[in-house]
Amino acid sequence: MPVANGNSSPRISVVVPVYKVQGYLRACLDSILSQSFGDFEIIAVDDFSPDACGRILDEYAAADDRVIPVHFEENKGIGKARDAGALKARGSYILFLDSDDTLAEGALQAIADRLDETSDPDILLLNHVRTHWNNRVQPSAAGEMLAAAGTDVFTALERPEYLNMFAVVWNRAYRREFYVDDHQFTFTDGIYEDALMVYTTMLTAERIAATDHVCVEYRQRRQGNSMRTPGRKHFGIFQQYARLFEFLDERPHLDSVRPLLFERMASHFLFTLAREDRIVPGDRSEFFKLAAAQYRRLKPRGFVVPEGNQGTRFQILDRGSYTAYSAMTFASSTRRQVIQRASKAKTKIGKAAYNRLYRMHLRRPVDENLAVYAAYWNRGVACNPAAIYHKAKELAPNVHGVWVVKRTAVDSVPEGVDYVVANSPRYWEVMARAKYLINNVNFPNDIVKRPEQVFLQTHHGTPLKQMGIDQQKFPAAAKGMSFGKLLERADKWDLSLTSNQHSTEIWERVYPCAFEAIECGYPRNDVYFHATAEDVARIRGELGIEEGKTAILYCPTVRDYQKGYVPRIDLERFCRELGPNYVVLVRTHYFYGADPNLEALQERGLIKDVSRYPVVEDLCLAADSLITDYSSIMFDYACLDRPIVAYADDWEVYSRARGVYFDILSGRPGETPGATATSEDELIEVFRSGAWNSARATALRAAFRERFVQFDDGHAAERVVRRLFLGEKPSPEVLPLEERTPSPAPTALNARVVRQRTSETETGLVDA
C-alpha cells in the first residue's frame, strides 16, 4: 500500500482510479495536464487493469513528473483505488476524477480561487456537465444552487439542501488533512460507495463551500460502465444505506437531516429498481421486498412523503405491495412518451414555464386578493417588501400575502407569516395566480408575467455604482451577465419604487423599459423615523453595547474586481488606536461567508461581528456613526442624520473597475456624506481628531440628506400600499426635510442617562 507524505506539497492532488478505460484515459490525463493552473499532481492508480491502461500511465509519468502512477497487483475495486490515491496524495486538497471523465477548461484555477476566497473549507462542492456520446451537453441540476452559495461557508446542517446534490465524490474537493489525517475516511466495498462517502463527509465537515464553475465533464458512456451492467451487485445499495443510518444513529445531533436522507435513500432505491440496466426482471420482486423492508425499518417518526407520483411510490413501498408498484409502473410507462414530447415544447420563457402544473394554474383566474413577496433572491422576509407586507396587513387586510423563500430560509420566517418554498408545487400556483408581485430583485426568468398581474420592483439601494446597461462598459461588473435577459426581466416591471430623484433618473435610463416610477420613498427606512429612544436602548442592549460607548458601524461592500472578502482595515489596530470608549460593529456583505479573522477578533472582544445579524436597520439604529465605502447603506443611514465617514482606500481602482455615478471623496455638497479618508491612518485620525462629527462633516451630511433623503419620511410604506393595493393617490404627502424627526441618536440617550443620574444624586435618591 502506498505511503502518504512527502517533501513536496502541491495545492491539489487529482486522484484517478483506472480500470479498463484505455479508450478514454488519455483524454482524462490530457484534460488535467493542459490546465492553466499548474500546482497539482496526478495520483493515477492502476487497479490491475487487463488492458493498456498501466502502460499509458507509465508513458505519461515518463513525460511529466506530475503524473505519479500506482500499480495494484490484483484488482481491488474503485474504492480501494481511491483510498490508495488519497494516502499517496501530498496536496492540500484531493480531487477524485474518474478515468473516463475529463476536467473542464479552467477547472483547477476556479477551484484554487474559490478555496482561497473561502479560506480553505473542508469540502468544496463543484459544478459539472454531462457529456453524451452524441455531443449533447447537459448542465447539472445543481448549477443554480451552487451559484446561490456564492462565497458562503456553511455546514450541511445549516444548509441541508446541499445534501440533495448528485451523490458522487468527483463533484467535490476535499481538504486532505480533513479527509485523511483527521477522519481517515475510506471507501466501503461494492458499488454505490459514493453515496455513503458523500453523506458521511458532508455531515462531518465543519466548513463547506461551493463554486458554480463547471469543473468536471461527466462522460455518459453508451455501454461499458459498470453501473449500467445489470446484476446482483446492485443489491449492495441496501448495505451502503444501512451503514449511513448506522452512522446517523451514533450521532443524535444529526437527527434533523434524517428525513431528508431517508427520502434520498428511498428515491435511490426506486430509481435503481426502475432501471433495466441495473435490476433484471427476475430480480425486481426480491429487490422491491428488500427495499420495502429497509424503508419501514428506517422510516423516521412523522416522516411526510413527497407530493405527486413519487409520494405515491413511497406509500406503495411502505405497504410492501409489489403488485401495486408494478401496476403503477405500467401506467406511468404508457404516459411517458406524451410527457417527453410535452417537455420539448420550450420557448424563450424557459422550460419551467411549461411545467404542466404551472401551465394549469396559468389558465386559472388571477386572485385579486393575493400578493407574492420576495427579497434578496428568496433569502427571507426582509427589506422594502417586508415593510410593505406589514403595512398592507394594516391598511389592506383583504390582500393575503405569501412569501417566497429558499428552503434554507424557512426557519427565519416569522411565526404567522405565510410562505412557500421556491419551486414547490404551491410556489407555482401563487406565482401564476397572484395579482401582485413584490420583489427587491427580479423573479426567475421562467416566471410568466400575466397581463392582469402587477409587478412592483422595490429595488434595495440607491445607485452609487453603475447599474443596468451602464455596466456593459465595465467588465468586472458585467462578468457573466446577459444584458438581453436583464432587460427581459425588467420588461415585467409595472412599477419601480424610488427614494430620490437621482434613483428615478438612473433607473429609467439604465432599464429602458415601460414601467412607471413611483417616488414614495423606501418603506424599509420608515423605522428610522418611528423607533423610540427605548427601541434604540433595547437594540444596543441586545448587541451588548455598553452605556457611554460610541458604536461605529462598518459595512464594506462587494468588490467586483476581487474574489472573496478582503479586509480594508486592520481592525485590531483600529480598535486599539481609538481606545476603550469605542466599539466597532463589522458587517460584511451577504455575498460573503463567515470570516474566521472577524470571528477571532470578536472572541477577543475587539469587535462585534454582526455580519449575520438579521435586521440591518437595527444595527443602524444602534450605531453612533457609519463607516461606508460604496455601499448603498449610506443613503439609508443618512435618514438618521448621524455622522457618516466615507472610507475609500481603493477609490481609483473601484471607480474604474465598477463605475460610479459621482465622487463620494470630492468634498462637494450633495456627493460627500461627511468626513473622508483614503488610508487607515487618515481614518484613525478622523475619529481621534473629532473630524467625524465636526461642523464641516455636519454641513456635508445636510447637503447629502437634501439630495438623497428626498422621499423618506416614515410614511413610505403607507404611500406604497395606498398606491398599489388600494388604487389611491399615494398619501400622506412627503414631509419637508426640516419637519422630519429621526429616531434619537445613542448620544442623546447617554446624555439623558447622565442628566437623570445627576438629578437623582442632587435630590438624594442615590448616593453621591
C-alpha positions in Angstrom: 0.0 0.0 0.0 1.4 3.4 -0.9 2.6 5.6 1.9 1.4 9.2 2.4 3.6 12.3 3.0 6.5 13.8 1.1 8.5 16.9 0.9 6.6 18.5 -2.0 3.1 19.7 -1.3 1.1 20.9 -4.3 -2.2 22.7 -3.9 -4.3 19.9 -5.5 -3.9 16.2 -5.8 -6.0 14.7 -8.5 -6.7 11.0 -7.7 -7.6 9.0 -10.8 -8.7 5.3 -10.3 -8.0 3.4 -13.5 -9.6 0.2 -14.8 -10.5 -0.8 -18.4 -10.6 2.7 -19.8 -7.8 2.7 -22.3 -10.0 4.4 -24.9 -10.7 7.3 -22.5 -7.6 7.5 -20.3 -5.5 9.8 -22.5 -8.3 12.3 -22.8 -8.7 12.3 -19.0 -5.0 12.8 -18.3 -4.6 15.5 -21.1 -7.5 17.4 -19.6 -5.6 17.7 -16.3 -2.2 18.3 -17.7 -3.5 21.1 -20.0 -4.9 23.1 -17.1 -3.8 26.7 -16.8 -3.3 26.2 -13.1 -0.1 24.1 -12.7 0.3 23.5 -8.9 -1.1 19.9 -8.9 -0.1 16.3 -9.0 -1.9 13.3 -10.5 -2.1 10.1 -8.5 -3.2 7.6 -11.1 -4.0 4.1 -9.6 -4.0 1.2 -12.0 -6.4 -1.2 -10.4 -4.8 -4.2 -12.2 -6.4 -3.2 -15.4 -6.3 -6.0 -18.0 -5.9 -3.6 -21.0 -3.2 -1.0 -21.8 -4.0 1.4 -19.0 -0.9 0.6 -17.0 1.4 1.2 -19.9 -0.4 4.5 -20.7 0.1 5.7 -17.2 3.8 4.8 -17.3 4.2 6.7 -20.6 2.6 9.8 -19.1 4.7 9.6 -16.0 7.9 9.4 -18.0 6.9 12.6 -19.8 5.6 14.6 -16.9 6.8 14.1 -13.3 3.4 15.4 -12.0 1.9 12.1 -13.0 2.6 9.5 -10.2 1.4 6.0 -11.2 0.4 3.4 -8.6 0.0 -0.2 -9.9 -2.0 -2.8 -8.0 -1.0 -6.4 -8.3 -4.6 -7.5 -8.1 -8.0 -5.9 -8.8 -9.3 -4.3 -5.6 -12.2 -2.1 -6.9 -12.6 1.6 -7.4 -13.0 2.3 -3.7 -9.6 0.8 -2.7 -8.0 2.5 -5.7 -9.3 5.9 -4.5 -8.1 5.1 -0.9 -4.6 4.3 -2.2 -4.6 7.5 -4.1 -5.7 9.6 -1.2 -3.0 8.1 1.0 -0.4 8.8 -1.6 -1.6 12.4 -2.2 0.6 15.2 -0.9 -1.6 18.1 -2.0 -3.5 20.3 0.4 -6.7 19.2 -1.5 -7.8 15.9 -3.0 -9.9 15.8 -6.1 -11.2 12.4 -7.3 -11.7 12.1 -11.0 -13.0 9.0 -12.8 -10.7 8.0 -15.6 -13.3 8.2 -18.3 -14.3 11.7 -17.3 -12.4 15.0 -18.0 -11.7 18.3 -16.3 -13.3 21.3 -17.9 -11.1 24.1 -19.1 -10.0 26.4 -16.2 -11.4 23.9 -13.6 -8.3 23.8 -11.3 -7.9 27.6 -11.4 -11.5 28.0 -10.4 -11.1 25.5 -7.6 -8.0 27.1 -6.3 -9.5 30.6 -6.5 -12.6 29.5 -4.6 -10.6 27.7 -2.0 -8.7 31.0 -1.4 -11.9 33.0 -1.3 -13.4 30.7 1.3 -10.3 30.2 3.4 -9.8 26.5 2.8 -13.0 24.8 3.6 -13.2 21.1 4.5 -15.2 20.4 1.3 -15.6 22.5 -1.9 -18.7 21.5 -4.0 -18.2 21.6 -7.7 -20.4 22.1 -10.7 -20.4 19.6 -13.7 -21.9 18.9 -17.0 -22.9 15.6 -18.6 -21.3 15.0 -22.0 -23.2 12.4 -24.1 -21.9 10.3 -26.9 -23.9 12.3 -29.4 -22.1 15.5 -28.3 -25.1 16.7 -26.3 -24.0 18.6 -23.2 -26.4 18.6 -20.3 -26.0 21.1 -17.3 -26.2 19.7 -13.8 -29.3 20.3 -11.8 -27.3 21.9 -9.0 -25.9 24.8 -11.0 -28.3 27.4 -9.6 -27.9 26.2 -6.1 -24.1 26.3 -6.3 -24.3 29.8 -7.7 -26.6 30.9 -4.9 -24.0 29.9 -2.3 -21.6 32.5 -3.6 -18.6 32.6 -1.2 -20.6 31.5 1.8 -19.1 28.9 4.1 -21.6 26.6 5.9 -22.3 23.1 7.3 -24.7 20.5 6.0 -27.0 21.1 9.0 -27.1 24.8 8.2 -27.9 24.2 4.5 -29.2 20.7 4.2 -30.4 21.3 0.6 -26.8 20.8 -0.5 -27.2 17.1 0.6 -29.5 16.8 -2.5 -26.6 17.3 -4.8 -25.7 14.3 -7.1 -24.1 12.0 -4.6 -20.7 11.3 -6.2 -17.2 12.1 -4.8 -15.9 13.6 -8.0 -18.1 16.7 -7.8 -16.3 18.0 -4.7 -12.8 18.7 -3.5 -11.7 17.5 0.0 -9.1 19.2 2.2 -6.5 16.4 2.7 -6.0 17.0 6.4 -9.7 16.8 7.0 -10.2 13.7 4.8 -7.0 11.7 5.5 -5.4 12.9 8.7 -8.4 14.0 10.9 -11.0 11.4 10.0 -9.3 8.7 8.0 -12.2 8.3 5.5 -12.1 5.2 3.4 -14.5 3.7 0.9 -16.5 0.6 1.5 -16.6 -2.4 -0.8 -19.1 -2.7 -3.6 -20.8 -0.2 -5.8 -22.9 2.8 -4.6 -19.9 3.5 -2.3 -20.1 7.2 -3.4 -23.4 7.8 -1.6 -22.1 6.7 1.7 -18.8 8.7 1.4 -20.6 11.8 0.2 -23.1 11.9 3.1 -20.7 11.0 5.9 -18.1 13.5 4.8 -20.7 16.3 4.3 -22.2 15.6 7.7 -18.7 15.6 9.3 -17.4 18.7 7.6 -17.4 21.9 9.7 -16.8 24.2 6.7 -18.3 23.6 3.2 -18.2 26.0 0.3 -19.2 25.8 -3.4 -18.4 27.0 -6.9 -20.8 27.1 -9.8 -17.8 26.9 -12.3 -18.2 23.8 -14.4 -15.2 21.7 -13.3 -16.0 18.1 -14.4 -17.2 16.8 -17.7 -19.1 13.6 -16.7 -19.0 11.3 -19.7 -22.2 9.4 -20.3 -21.0 6.2 -22.0 -23.5 4.2 -24.0 -22.1 1.0 -22.7 -19.2 -0.4 -20.7 -19.9 1.5 -17.5 -20.1 -0.9 -14.5 -23.1 1.0 -13.1 -25.0 0.2 -16.2 -24.4 -3.5 -16.2 -27.4 -5.4 -14.6 -26.8 -8.0 -11.9 -27.0 -8.9 -8.2 -24.2 -6.4 -7.4 -26.8 -3.7 -7.4 -28.3 -5.2 -4.2 -25.3 -3.7 -2.5 -27.2 -0.4 -2.3 -29.0 -1.7 0.8 -25.9 -2.3 2.8 -24.4 1.2 1.8 -27.5 3.0 3.1 -27.7 0.8 6.2 -24.2 1.9 7.0 -25.3 5.5 6.5 -28.1 5.2 9.0 -25.8 3.4 11.5 -23.6 6.5 11.2 -26.6 8.7 12.0 -27.6 6.5 14.9 -24.3 7.2 16.5 -24.7 11.0 16.1 -28.1 12.2 17.5 -27.2 15.8 16.7 -27.8 14.9 13.0 -31.4 13.9 13.6 -32.7 17.0 11.7 -31.4 15.6 8.4 -32.7 12.0 8.8 -35.9 12.7 6.9 -34.0 14.3 4.0 -31.5 11.4 3.8 -34.3 8.9 4.2 -36.1 10.5 1.3 -32.9 10.4 -0.7 -32.4 6.7 0.1 -36.0 5.7 -0.9 -35.7 7.7 -4.1 -32.4 6.0 -4.9 -34.0 2.5 -4.3 -36.9 3.4 -6.6 -34.5 4.8 -9.2 -32.4 1.7 -9.2 -35.3 -0.6 -9.3 -36.8 1.2 -12.4 -33.5 0.9 -14.4 -33.5 -2.1 -16.6 -29.7 -1.8 -17.0 -29.4 -2.4 -13.2 -32.0 -4.8 -12.0 -33.0 -7.6 -14.3 -36.8 -8.5 -14.4 -36.3 -11.8 -12.5 -34.7 -9.9 -9.5 -37.2 -7.0 -9.3 -39.6 -8.6 -6.9 -36.8 -9.5 -4.4 -35.2 -6.1 -4.8 -38.6 -4.4 -4.1 -39.2 -6.5 -0.9 -35.7 -5.7 0.4 -36.3 -2.0 -0.3 -39.7 -2.1 1.4 -38.3 -3.8 4.5 -35.5 -1.2 4.8 -37.9 1.6 4.2 -40.2 0.5 7.1 -37.2 -0.2 9.4 -35.5 3.2 8.9 -38.5 5.5 8.3 -38.2 8.5 10.7 -41.1 9.2 13.0 -43.5 11.7 11.5 -42.0 11.4 8.0 -44.1 13.1 5.4 -43.9 11.6 1.9 -43.2 14.0 -1.0 -46.0 15.2 -3.2 -47.0 13.7 -6.6 -46.3 10.4 -8.1 -43.1 10.0 -6.1 -45.0 10.2 -2.9 -47.4 7.6 -4.2 -44.5 5.3 -4.8 -43.2 5.9 -1.3 -46.6 4.9 0.1 -46.6 1.7 -2.0 -43.1 0.9 -0.8 -44.2 1.4 2.8 -47.1 -1.0 2.2 -44.7 -3.5 0.6 -47.1 -4.2 -2.3 -45.1 -5.2 -5.4 -48.3 -5.7 -7.2 -49.4 -2.1 -6.7 -45.9 -0.9 -7.7 -46.0 -3.0 -10.9 -49.4 -1.6 -11.8 -48.3 2.0 -11.3 -45.1 1.4 -13.3 -47.1 0.1 -16.2 -49.5 3.0 -16.1 -46.6 5.5 -15.9 -44.8 3.9 -18.9 -47.9 4.4 -21.1 -47.8 8.2 -20.4 -44.0 8.6 -20.7 -43.9 9.3 -24.4 -46.6 12.0 -24.2 -44.8 13.7 -21.3 -41.4 13.6 -23.1 -43.0 15.2 -26.1 -44.5 17.9 -24.0 -41.2 18.6 -22.2 -39.7 19.5 -25.6 -42.1 22.4 -26.1 -39.7 25.1 -25.0 -39.9 28.8 -25.7 -37.7 31.7 -24.6 -39.7 31.9 -21.4 -38.0 28.7 -20.2 -38.6 25.1 -19.6 -40.1 25.6 -16.1 -42.9 27.7 -17.5 -44.1 24.7 -19.4 -44.3 22.5 -16.3 -47.8 21.0 -16.5 -48.8 22.2 -13.0 -47.7 25.7 -13.8 -49.5 25.8 -17.1 -52.6 24.6 -15.4 -52.5 27.4 -12.9 -51.8 30.0 -15.6 -55.2 29.1 -17.1 -57.0 29.9 -13.8 -58.2 33.4 -12.9 -55.9 35.8 -11.2 -56.7 36.1 -7.4 -57.3 39.8 -6.9 -56.6 39.5 -3.2 -53.3 37.6 -3.4 -49.8 39.1 -3.2 -46.5 37.4 -3.5 -43.4 38.8 -1.8 -39.7 38.0 -2.1 -36.4 39.7 -1.2 -32.7 39.2 -1.8 -33.1 36.1 -4.0 -35.6 34.4 -1.6 -33.3 34.9 1.5 -36.3 35.6 3.8 -38.7 38.3 5.0 -36.7 41.5 4.6 -36.1 44.9 3.1 -38.7 47.0 1.3 -41.0 44.1 0.6 -41.2 43.2 4.3 -42.2 46.8 5.3 -44.9 46.8 2.6 -46.1 43.4 3.7 -46.6 44.6 7.3 -48.3 47.9 6.3 -50.6 46.0 3.9 -51.8 43.8 6.7 -52.9 47.0 8.5 -54.3 49.0 5.6 -55.3 46.3 3.1 -56.2 43.2 5.3 -58.2 41.7 2.4 -54.9 41.1 0.5 -53.3 37.9 1.6 -49.5 38.0 1.4 -47.3 34.9 0.7 -43.6 35.0 0.9 -41.3 33.0 -1.4 -38.2 31.7 0.5 -35.4 29.3 -0.1 -35.6 26.1 1.8 -32.6 27.3 3.9 -34.5 30.4 4.9 -37.7 28.6 6.2 -36.5 28.7 9.8 -36.1 32.5 9.6 -39.7 33.2 8.6 -41.6 34.9 11.5 -44.4 33.0 13.1 -47.7 33.6 11.4 -46.2 34.6 8.0 -47.5 32.5 5.1 -44.7 31.3 2.8 -43.9 28.9 0.0 -40.6 27.3 -0.8 -39.3 28.2 -4.2 -40.1 25.7 -6.9 -42.5 23.8 -4.7 -46.0 22.9 -6.1 -47.7 25.8 -4.2 -45.0 28.1 -5.4 -46.0 27.6 -9.0 -49.7 28.2 -8.0 -49.2 31.5 -6.2 -46.8 32.8 -8.9 -49.4 32.0 -11.5 -52.4 33.4 -9.7 -51.2 36.4 -7.5 -52.5 39.8 -8.6 -49.4 41.5 -7.0 -45.8 40.5 -7.3 -43.4 42.5 -5.0 -39.7 41.9 -5.0 -36.5 43.9 -4.4 -34.7 41.9 -7.2 -36.1 40.0 -10.2 -38.1 36.9 -10.2 -36.5 34.0 -12.2 -36.6 34.1 -16.0 -39.1 31.2 -16.2 -41.9 33.2 -14.4 -44.6 34.3 -16.8 -45.8 37.8 -16.1 -49.5 37.8 -16.9 -51.2 41.0 -18.2 -53.5 41.0 -15.2 -50.6 40.9 -12.7 -48.9 44.0 -11.2 -45.2 43.7 -10.5 -43.7 46.2 -8.1 -39.9 46.4 -8.3 -38.8 47.9 -4.9 -35.0 47.8 -5.5 -32.7 47.5 -2.5 -30.5 50.6 -2.6 -29.7 53.9 -4.2 -27.2 53.6 -7.1 -23.7 54.9 -6.5 -22.1 52.2 -8.6 -23.3 52.0 -12.2 -26.2 49.7 -12.8 -28.2 48.1 -15.6 -27.0 48.6 -19.2 -24.3 51.0 -17.9 -22.4 48.0 -16.6 -21.6 47.0 -20.1 -18.6 49.4 -20.1 -17.2 47.7 -17.0 -16.0 44.1 -17.4 -15.8 43.5 -13.7 -19.4 44.4 -13.2 -20.7 42.8 -16.4 -19.0 39.4 -15.9 -21.3 36.6 -16.8 -24.3 38.9 -17.3 -26.7 38.7 -20.3 -28.0 42.2 -20.8 -30.7 41.0 -23.1 -32.0 38.7 -20.4 -31.7 41.5 -17.8 -33.9 43.8 -19.9 -36.4 41.0 -20.5 -36.7 40.7 -16.7 -37.1 44.4 -16.3 -39.8 44.4 -19.0 -42.0 42.6 -16.5 -41.9 45.6 -14.1 -45.1 47.7 -13.8 -43.9 50.0 -11.0 -40.4 51.0 -9.9 -40.1 52.3 -6.4 -37.6 55.1 -5.7 -36.5 57.1 -2.7 -35.0 60.1 -4.5 -34.9 61.8 -7.9 -31.4 60.6 -8.5 -32.6 57.0 -8.4 -35.7 57.8 -10.6 -33.5 59.2 -13.3 -30.9 56.4 -13.2 -33.4 53.5 -13.2 -35.3 54.9 -16.1 -32.1 55.3 -18.2 -30.3 52.1 -17.3 -33.5 49.9 -17.6 -35.1 51.3 -20.8 -38.5 49.6 -20.3 -42.1 50.7 -19.9 -42.5 50.7 -16.1 -43.8 53.6 -14.0 -41.7 55.2 -11.3 -43.4 55.8 -8.0 -41.5 58.2 -5.8 -42.8 57.1 -2.4 -39.5 56.6 -0.5 -38.1 53.3 0.8 -40.5 51.5 3.2 -37.6 49.8 4.9 -36.4 53.2 6.1 -39.7 54.1 7.9 -38.3 52.6 11.1 -35.7 55.4 11.2 -38.5 57.9 11.9 -40.6 55.7 14.2 -38.1 53.9 16.5 -38.2 55.4 20.0 -35.4 56.0 22.5 -36.4 52.8 24.3 -36.1 50.9 21.0 -32.6 52.2 20.4 -31.6 51.4 24.0 -33.1 47.9 23.7 -31.2 47.1 20.5 -27.9 48.4 21.9 -28.5 46.2 24.9 -29.2 43.1 22.8 -26.0 43.8 20.9 -24.0 44.1 24.1 -23.0 47.7 23.6 -22.2 49.2 27.0 -23.6 52.5 28.1 -21.5 55.5 27.3 -19.6 53.8 24.4 -19.6 55.2 20.9 -20.7 52.5 18.4 -19.2 52.6 14.9 -20.9 50.5 12.2 -18.6 49.4 9.4 -20.3 47.9 6.4 -17.9 47.4 3.4 -19.5 46.4 0.1 -18.5 43.8 -2.6 -15.5 44.5 -4.8 -16.2 43.2 -8.3 -12.6 43.2 -9.1 -11.7 41.0 -6.1 -12.7 37.5 -5.2 -13.9 37.0 -1.6 -13.8 39.3 1.4 -10.6 41.3 1.7 -10.4 43.4 4.9 -9.7 47.1 4.1 -8.9 48.0 7.7 -6.6 46.4 10.3 -9.4 46.2 12.8 -7.2 45.2 15.6 -5.1 48.3 15.2 -8.1 50.5 14.5 -9.8 49.4 17.8 -6.5 49.8 19.7 -5.9 53.4 18.4 -9.5 54.5 19.2 -9.4 53.2 22.7 -11.9 51.5 25.0 -14.6 54.1 24.6 -15.4 52.9 21.1 -17.0 49.7 19.9 -16.9 48.6 16.2 -19.7 46.6 14.7 -18.5 44.9 11.5 -21.0 43.7 8.9 -19.6 42.1 5.7 -21.7 41.8 2.5 -24.2 38.9 2.4 -22.4 37.6 -0.7 -19.5 36.6 1.6 -19.4 33.7 4.0 -18.2 33.8 7.6 -14.8 35.3 8.0 -12.6 33.4 10.6 -10.5 36.6 11.2 -13.6 38.5 12.3 -14.7 35.6 14.5 -11.3 35.6 16.1 -11.3 39.3 16.8 -14.8 39.0 18.2 -13.7 36.2 20.5 -11.0 38.6 21.8 -13.6 41.3 22.5 -12.1 43.7 20.0 -15.1 43.9 17.6 -18.7 42.7 17.3 -19.1 40.7 14.1 -22.7 41.4 13.1 -22.4 40.1 9.5 -25.2 37.6 10.1 -27.4 39.8 12.3 -30.8 39.5 10.6 -32.0 43.2 10.7 -29.6 45.7 9.3 -32.0 48.6 10.3 -31.4 47.7 14.0 -27.7 48.0 13.5 -28.1 51.4 12.0 -30.3 52.5 14.9 -27.7 51.2 17.4 -24.8 53.0 15.8 -23.5 56.5 16.6 -21.6 56.6 13.3 -21.3 54.7 10.0 -18.1 54.0 8.1 -19.0 53.4 4.5 -17.2 52.8 1.2 -19.5 52.4 -1.8 -22.4 50.6 0.0 -25.9 52.0 -0.5 -26.3 51.7 3.2 -25.0 55.3 3.4 -28.2 56.6 1.8 -30.4 54.7 4.3 -28.3 55.7 7.3 -28.5 59.4 6.2 -32.2 59.2 7.3 -31.0 59.2 10.9 -28.9 62.4 10.4 -25.9 60.8 12.2 -22.2 61.1 11.2 -21.1 59.2 8.1 -17.4 58.7 7.3 -16.5 57.8 3.7 -13.5 55.5 3.7 -12.4 54.6 0.2 -8.8 53.4 0.1 -9.2 51.9 -3.4 -11.3 54.6 -5.0 -9.2 54.8 -8.2 -9.4 51.0 -8.8 -13.0 50.6 -7.8 -14.3 53.6 -9.8 -12.5 52.3 -12.9 -13.5 48.6 -12.4 -17.1 49.1 -11.4 -18.0 52.6 -12.5 -19.7 55.2 -10.3 -22.2 58.0 -10.8 -20.5 60.5 -8.5 -17.4 61.0 -6.4 -18.0 60.5 -2.7 -14.5 61.8 -1.9 -14.9 65.1 -3.9 -15.9 67.2 -0.9 -18.7 68.7 -3.0 -22.0 69.2 -1.2 -24.5 66.5 -2.3 -21.8 64.0 -3.1 -19.7 63.5 0.0 -21.8 62.4 3.1 -19.3 63.6 5.7 -15.6 63.2 6.7 -13.4 61.2 4.3 -10.4 59.0 4.5 -8.3 57.2 1.9 -5.9 55.4 4.2 -6.1 53.6 7.5 -4.0 56.3 9.2 -6.4 59.0 7.9 -9.4 57.0 9.1 -7.9 56.7 12.6 -7.2 60.5 12.7 -10.7 61.3 11.5 -12.0 59.8 14.8 -9.2 60.8 17.1 -9.4 64.4 16.0 -13.2 64.6 16.1 -13.5 65.4 12.4 -16.1 62.6 12.0 -18.6 64.8 13.9 -17.3 68.2 13.1 -19.2 71.2 11.8 -17.9 70.6 8.2 -19.0 67.0 8.3 -22.4 68.0 9.6 -22.7 70.5 6.7 -21.8 67.9 4.1 -24.2 65.5 5.7 -27.0 68.1 5.4 -26.4 68.6 1.7 -26.2 64.8 1.2 -29.5 64.3 3.0 -31.2 67.0 1.0 -30.3 65.2 -2.2 -30.8 61.6 -1.2 -33.2 61.6 1.8 -35.8 63.1 -0.5 -38.9 60.9 -0.1 -38.0 59.0 3.1 -40.1 60.4 6.0 -41.5 57.5 7.9 -44.6 57.1 5.7 -43.2 55.4 2.6 -44.9 52.0 3.2 -48.3 53.7 3.6 -47.9 55.6 0.3 -46.9 52.3 -1.5 -49.8 50.3 0.0 -52.3 53.0 -0.9 -51.0 53.3 -4.5 -50.6 49.5 -5.1 -53.4 47.8 -3.2 -56.0 50.5 -2.7 -55.7 52.3 -6.0 -55.4 55.6 -4.3 -53.1 58.6 -4.8 -50.0 58.0 -2.6 -50.5 59.7 0.7 -49.7 61.3 3.0 -47.6 63.9 1.2 -43.9 63.8 1.8 -42.9 65.9 4.8 -40.3 68.6 4.2 -36.9 67.5 5.3 -36.8 70.1 8.1 -40.1 68.8 9.6 -38.9 65.2 9.9 -37.8 63.8 13.3 -35.4 60.9 13.0 -35.1 58.4 15.9 -33.0 59.6 18.8 -29.2 59.0 18.5 -27.4 57.0 21.1 -25.5 60.1 22.2 -28.8 61.6 23.2 -29.6 58.5 25.3 -26.3 58.7 27.0 -26.8 62.4 27.8 -30.2 61.7 29.2 -28.8 58.9 31.4 -26.1 61.4 32.7 -28.8 64.1 33.4 -31.0 61.6 35.2 -28.2 60.3 37.4 -27.1 63.9 38.2 -30.7 64.8 39.2 -31.1 61.7 41.3 -27.8 62.5 43.1 -28.8 66.1 43.8 -32.2 65.1 45.2 -30.7 62.4 47.4 -32.3 59.5 45.6 -28.9 57.8 45.2 -25.6 58.0 47.0 -23.2 60.6 45.6 
